[in-house]
Amino acid sequence: MRTSEGLHGIVADAGGDHRLWFPHGMARIRLAIVVPLDEDLMVRLNSIQRFHRLLTGRPVRPIPSLQALSASERHRATLMLRAWDGAESGASRRDIAGVLFRTDFSGLSAAEWKSASERRQLARILAEARSMVGGEYLTLLRGGQHRRR
């Protein structure tokens, strides 16, 4: 899809679609992947190889079961991303909570909002999102015993 912000596309994958954004549209560019040489190198390389096979039309193996997210983990990750996007765009915590929990909190007094369980839940979601943005997202890729339960 072409927009004023560039070209947006989706690469379909049974393990979850990949959303791509090319700010310069169809302009011919050379793409590169920068990979940190750290303890997560093999996880990163496996993910890059899987994505490359997908892009080049070669057979793609399923995501390893240790890396596949459960339904509850996907839901939690979605909440974190939505909350983080809202906070980064300047939305108030009440507004973010209203979107995430499908409840209008604008009519609550300051005291009612302060004692609302959704306010505390949102604080936990945002704290976890902050950790993920800071690099903890790799715990999702590592899978197995490395993932918090």
C-alpha positions as CSV (number, residue, x, y, z in Angstrom):
1,M,0.0,0.0,0.0
2,R,1.4,3.4,-1.0
3,T,0.9,6.2,1.5
4,S,2.5,9.7,2.0
5,E,4.9,7.9,4.4
6,G,6.2,5.5,1.9
7,L,5.4,1.9,0.9
8,H,3.9,-0.5,3.4
9,G,3.7,-4.2,2.8
10,I,2.9,-7.5,4.4
11,V,4.9,-10.7,3.8
12,A,2.5,-13.6,4.8
13,D,3.9,-16.2,7.1
14,A,2.2,-19.1,8.8
15,G,4.1,-18.2,12.0
16,G,2.9,-14.6,11.8
17,D,2.8,-12.0,9.1
18,H,5.8,-9.6,8.7
19,R,5.0,-6.0,8.2
20,L,7.5,-4.0,6.2
21,W,7.9,-0.2,5.7
22,F,10.0,1.4,3.0
23,P,10.0,5.2,3.7
24,H,11.4,5.9,0.2
25,G,8.7,3.8,-1.6
26,M,9.8,1.9,-4.6
27,A,13.2,3.6,-4.8
28,R,15.9,1.1,-5.5
29,I,17.9,0.5,-2.4
30,R,20.3,-2.1,-1.1
31,L,19.1,-3.7,2.1
32,A,21.3,-4.9,4.9
33,I,20.9,-6.5,8.3
34,V,23.1,-5.5,11.2
35,V,23.5,-8.3,13.7
36,P,25.0,-7.8,17.2
37,L,27.6,-10.4,18.1
38,D,26.2,-11.3,21.5
39,E,24.9,-14.3,23.3
40,D,21.7,-14.2,21.1
41,L,23.6,-14.5,17.9
42,M,22.3,-17.9,16.9
43,V,18.7,-16.9,17.7
44,R,19.1,-13.8,15.5
45,L,20.8,-15.7,12.7
46,N,18.1,-18.4,12.7
47,S,15.4,-15.8,12.5
48,I,17.2,-13.9,9.7
49,Q,17.7,-17.2,7.7
50,R,14.0,-18.1,8.1
51,F,12.9,-14.6,7.0
52,H,15.3,-14.7,4.0
53,R,13.9,-18.1,2.9
54,L,10.4,-16.6,3.1
55,L,11.3,-13.6,1.0
56,T,13.1,-15.7,-1.7
57,G,10.2,-18.2,-1.9
58,R,12.1,-21.2,-0.5
59,P,10.5,-23.6,1.9
60,V,10.2,-22.2,5.5
61,R,10.2,-24.5,8.5
62,P,7.8,-23.8,11.3
63,I,9.0,-21.5,14.1
64,P,10.8,-23.8,16.7
65,S,8.3,-24.8,19.4
66,L,10.5,-23.3,22.1
67,Q,10.3,-19.9,20.3
68,A,6.6,-20.0,19.4
69,L,4.5,-17.8,21.6
70,S,1.4,-19.2,23.4
71,A,-1.9,-17.4,22.9
72,S,-1.6,-15.7,26.3
73,E,2.0,-14.6,25.5
74,R,0.8,-13.2,22.1
75,H,-2.0,-11.4,23.9
76,R,0.3,-9.9,26.5
77,A,2.8,-8.8,23.8
78,T,0.0,-7.1,21.9
79,L,-1.1,-5.2,25.0
80,M,2.4,-4.1,25.6
81,L,2.9,-2.9,22.1
82,R,-0.4,-1.0,22.0
83,A,0.2,0.5,25.4
84,W,3.8,1.6,24.4
85,D,2.6,3.1,21.1
86,G,-0.1,5.1,23.0
87,A,2.4,6.3,25.6
88,E,4.9,7.2,23.0
89,S,2.3,9.2,21.0
90,G,1.4,11.2,24.1
91,A,-1.9,9.5,25.1
92,S,-2.8,9.8,28.8
93,R,-2.7,6.6,30.9
94,R,-6.5,6.9,31.3
95,D,-6.9,7.0,27.5
96,I,-4.6,4.0,27.0
97,A,-6.4,2.0,29.7
98,G,-9.7,2.9,28.0
99,V,-8.5,1.4,24.7
100,L,-6.8,-1.7,26.2
101,F,-9.6,-2.6,28.6
102,R,-12.5,-1.2,26.6
103,T,-13.8,0.9,29.4
104,D,-14.2,4.7,29.7
105,F,-12.2,5.9,32.6
106,S,-12.7,9.6,31.9
107,G,-15.6,10.0,34.3
108,L,-13.6,8.7,37.3
109,S,-12.4,11.1,40.0
110,A,-8.7,11.2,40.6
111,A,-9.1,9.1,43.7
112,E,-11.2,6.5,41.9
113,W,-8.7,6.3,39.1
114,K,-5.8,6.0,41.5
115,S,-7.4,3.0,43.2
116,A,-8.6,1.3,39.9
117,S,-7.1,-2.1,39.3
118,E,-6.8,-1.3,35.6
119,R,-4.5,1.6,36.5
120,R,-2.1,-0.8,38.3
121,Q,-2.4,-3.4,35.5
122,L,-1.6,-0.7,32.9
123,A,1.5,0.3,35.0
124,R,2.7,-3.3,35.0
125,I,2.1,-3.6,31.2
126,L,4.0,-0.4,30.5
127,A,6.9,-1.4,32.8
128,E,7.2,-4.7,30.9
129,A,6.9,-2.9,27.6
130,R,9.7,-0.6,28.7
131,S,11.9,-3.6,29.4
132,M,11.0,-5.2,26.1
133,V,11.9,-2.0,24.2
134,G,15.2,-1.9,26.2
135,G,16.2,-5.4,24.8
136,E,14.2,-7.8,26.9
137,Y,12.2,-8.7,23.7
138,L,14.9,-11.3,23.1
139,T,13.4,-13.4,26.0
140,L,10.5,-14.0,23.6
141,L,12.9,-15.3,20.9
142,R,15.0,-17.4,23.3
143,G,11.9,-19.4,24.4
144,G,12.0,-22.2,26.9
145,Q,13.2,-21.6,30.4
146,H,14.5,-18.1,29.5
147,R,11.0,-16.8,29.1
148,R,9.2,-15.3,32.2
149,R,6.0,-17.2,33.1
